[in-house]
């Protein structure tokens, strides 16, 4: 069961749209609860900026297709995160080369690596133990290359703290040559390591003294963006013209349902904004009554869809207007869950039940009208 548990993170990201390689608590905007339901949703308010959305399973190794649907009050852009240029060098602290940290006079005998940048580049350097069950305290320093190997740890540009696990650090460096020196904290600790460098631009990285120009980083090909529901699918082999006709009809209903969902979403965003700005019960009550009348239709759609989450209940505020507003917004959040579930369901016309798609399309078309009238009255 645990292998099927899924969740997602929303994390602050820098410009450039690159994948997040590590994650600190201060960068996490939302860490969603890991649950076993097929559909999940997050409702949150974000400041202008760049963010990374990461869906994931609770345990590593679980593979499964997924789709993400985003609704927003404001215009936004979304695309698959860019891949980093990367390169790994495997080495070992052994003999005189197990020289420990800079507290030891022999520090300069540690393995050293040259890094060459052709332009200003954002880098992440990662140092995990390799092929060992030992947990020595490890770290690394980055220096400007003066033309010869480092013999003292004077004035590093970056220094990673020594910890008994994989250690990493992010830095932005100008074009030029640099030296990276990994080490254990204690001298005499013999263990393998894997020094990995990730960059937003191409770079060269090799053991000091090796042919640097021949050690160029690689970059995986970017995955094709998800179609988010895709286009029409072909009829199954041997299905005949009647199967093709039913498939085309289901596809047409799915397109109509999506158009209704988009329209409802815009109206819901408008209504939600009005509710958040409301200061009196007189402004909220008419909307609340209408939503109560519309809710059974959404519950009908919920019965046609795979299991969907519901808005979590919160302690009611002491202020009656705030409590009423919270209740109404909770109702809207539940409606969001249904809209997201419906959009995901009708997108997969190959496996969706045509009868359910037709029922969803009919309900959504009616709700599109009802929400348009509600928004016009506010």
N, C-alpha and C positions, 0 to 999 in steps of 0.2 A: 504493500500500500504506500509506504513512504516514498518509493521511487516515482509515484505518480503525483506527489505533492508539488505544487508549483506556486510561484509568487513573482513579484517584480519589484525593482528598485527604480526610483527617480533620483538622479544624481546631478549636481551642478557640473557643467563641463566648460572647457575653454573654447575659444574660437578655433575654427579649423575642422570641427566635426569628427575628431578621431575617437576611436574606441577608448573606453576607460580601462586602464590596465591595473589600477589598484584603487582603493576606495577608503577614504578616511571618514570618520563620523561627521565631521563638520561639513562634508560635501553632500551627505545624504539628505535629500529633501523629504523623501518618503520611502520607507521600507515596508512593503505590503506584507501582510500576514500570509504565510504559506499554508494553503488549504488544498483539499483534494477535489474541489468542484471544477467543472469544466469551464465555467465562465467566471471571471473576476473583474473588478473595476476599482479604480481609485478616483476619488473626488477631491481635488485640491486646488488652491490658488497659488499661482506662480508669479514672481516678479519678472520683468523683462530680462532676457538673458538666454544663455545656451544651456541645454539640459540633455542628459543621456537617459533613455528609458531602457532598462535591461530586464526582459523576462527571463526566468531561469527556473530550473527544477531544484528541489531541496537537496538532493544528492547528485553528485557528478555522474556522467555516463548515461543519463536518461535522454533519449532522443525522441523528438516528436515535432510535427509541424505546428505552427501557431499563427494567429493573425492578431493584429492590434488595431483597434478603432479609437480615434481621438476626436473629441468634441471640445470646442473652445468658444468663449465669448468674443475673442479677438482673433484676427488673422494670424496664422502661424505656418511654418514650414517644417517638414519632417522628411528625413532620408536615412538610408542605412549608414551607419558610422563608417568613416574611412579607416582603412588598414594602415598600420605603421610600417615604416622600414625597420627591419630588425636583423640582428645578428647575434650569435651565441658563440662564446669561446669557453671550452671546457679545460680546466687545469687542475693542479693539485698543489697543496702546500706540503712539501716533503723535504726532509734533510735541512740544509741551511735555508731553503726557501720557505720553511715554516717559521717565519721570523717574528710573528706577532704584531701587535699594534705599535704606534709611534713612541710608546713609552720605552721600547727596547732599542738599543743602539744598532741592532742588526736589521731594523725595519726595512731598509732599502733593498734587502735581498729577497723580499716577497716578489711573486710574479707581477709583472707590469705590462700594461697594454696601451697601445697607441690608438687614438681616435682622431680621425680627420674629418672636418666639416667644410663643405664648400660654400655654405651660407648659414645665416642665423637659423638655429634649429632648436625646437623644444625636444628634450630628451627625457627618457625614463631609463634609469640604470637599475637592474635587478640582480641580486646576488643570493641565490638559494644554495644550500648544501646539495651535493650530488652523490648518488650511489652510496649513501651512508645512513646508518641509524643514529649516529652520534649527533649531538646538538651543541656544537661549540658556539661561542659568541663570535659573530662575524660582522664585518663592516667594510667600507671602502672609502677612498678619497679620490677626488678629481683635481688635477693640476693643469696649468698651462704648460705646454711642452717647451722647454728651454733649449732643446737640442741634444739632451743626454738624459739617461735614466735618473729617476729621483733617488737621492740617498738620504734625504731628510724630509719629514712631512711638514715643511714650512709653508704657511699661507695657502692652504687648499682652497679651491673655488667652491668645493662642496665636500662635506664630510657626513657620511651616514653613521648613525649611532650603532653601536655593537649590540646585537640581540641574538638570542639562541634560536633563531628561525630565519626564514628568507627576509632579506632587508632590501629596500628599494628607495629611490629618491628621484625627484623630478627637478629638472633645471633647464634653463634656456641659455645656450652658449652661442657666441659669435663665430663666424667662419675662422678656421685655424686648426692647429693641432693641440691635442690634449693627452694627458696620461691618466689612466685609471689604475689605481693600486688596491686590490682586494687583500684583506688580511684577517686572520683570527685575532682575538684579543690577546690570548696567551701564546707565547712562543712555544714551539715544539709540538703543536697540535697538527698531526698529519691527517688530512682529509681532502677529498676531491671537492671541487666547486664548479658551478656553471655561471659564468658572468654574461648576462644578456643586456643588450642595448637596443632601445626602441627610439626611433626618431621620426619627426614629421617631414624630414627631407632625407635624400640619399646621403650615406656616409660610408667611411671605411674604418674597419676595426680589426686589429690583429695584435699578437704578442709583440712586445717592443723588439725592434730589430728585424722583424719579418717584412716581406714585401707588402707594404700597406695598400698600394694601388690594386693589388690582386685580391684583396679581402673586402669586397664591396657588399654592403647589406642588400637584402632582397625584400621584396614587397609582394604579398599574396595578391592575386587578382581579386578585385572587389566583386562580391556576390551580386547577382542581378537583383534589383529591388523587387520586393513582393508586389504582386499585382493587386493585392487587397480585395480579392474576390474574383479577379480575372474576367476573361471574356467567355463567350459561349463554349461549351464543351461538345465534342463530337458525340454522336449517338453510339451506343455499344455495338460491337460487331454483331451482325446478324439481327439487329433490332428492327430493321425494316423501316419503311417510311412512317408508320404510325408511331414508332418509338422516337424517331427524329422530330415528328410533329409535336409530341408531348414534351420533349426536351426543349424545343423552341418556345412552347407556350409557357413552360415553367420559367425559362430564362426571362421572358417578357414580364411575367409577374414579379420576378425578383428585381428587375430594373425599376418597375413601378413602385415596389415596396421601398426600395432604397431612396427613390425620389421623395416619397412621403416622409421617410425617416429624416432626411436632410432638412425638409421644410419644418417638421415638428421640432427638430433640434434647435433651429434658429429661433422659433417662437418660444421654446422653453428657456433658452438663454436670455431672451428679452424679458420674459416673465420673472425669471429668477433675479435679474438685475433690479427690476422694479420692487420685488419683495424685500431685497436686502436694503433698499433705500427707504422702505416704508417706516414710518414712525408712529402710526396709530393703527388700532385694530380695525377702524373703519376702512382703511386702505387694503387690509389683508383679507378680511372676512369674505367679500364677494369672490375673490380668487380661490380661497379655500373651499367654498361651497361648490364651485365649478369643478375643481380638481377632484373633489370627493365623488362627483357625478361621473367623471371620466375614469376614475381608478378601476372600476369593474372591468372595463375594456382591456386595460393593461394586465389585469389578473387573468383574463381570458387568454391573452397572448402568452403569459407566463406558463400556462398549462400546456401550450403547444411546443414549448422550448425545453432544451436540457436544463438541468438544475441551475438556477441563477441566485447570486447573493442578494441579500436585502440590506438596506441602510442600517448601520448599527445605531441602536438607541443611545441617546445621551441624556444625562441628568437635565431635567427641565429648569431653565433659568427662573429666578424668582419673579422677574418682571413678566407680566402677563402678555404684553405685546411681543417680547422677545421669545417667550415660550410658544406662542402661536406661530410666529415666523419660523421657528425651528421645526415645528411639526409639519408645516407646509413644505419647507425645503426638503425635509426628510422624505415626504411623499414624492417630490420631484426627483430626488436621487434614486428612489426605487424605480421610477419611470425610466430614468436613464439606463439602469441595469437592463430593463426589458428592451429598450431601443438597441443597446449594444448587442444583446443576445439575438435579437431578431436580425440585425444586420449581419452578424456572423453566420447565422443559420441559413439565410436565403442566399448568401454568397456562394455556398457550396451546393450548387444545383445538381451536381452529380450524385450526391448522397442524400440530399434533403427530400423529405416526403412531399411530392407535388400537391397533395391535398392540403397539407399544413401551410405550404407556401401560399396557396390560394387564399386560405383563411386569414393568414397574417396580412396579406396584401389588402384584403377587403377591410379589415379592422383599421389598419394604418391609414388607408385612404379616408375613412370617416374621421379618424382622430386628427388628421391634417386639417380638415375643415373646422373641427371643434376648437383646436388650439389657435387657429387663425382668428376665429371670432373672439376667443378669450383675450388674446394679445391686443386686438383692436379696441376692446372695451377698457383697457387699463391706461 
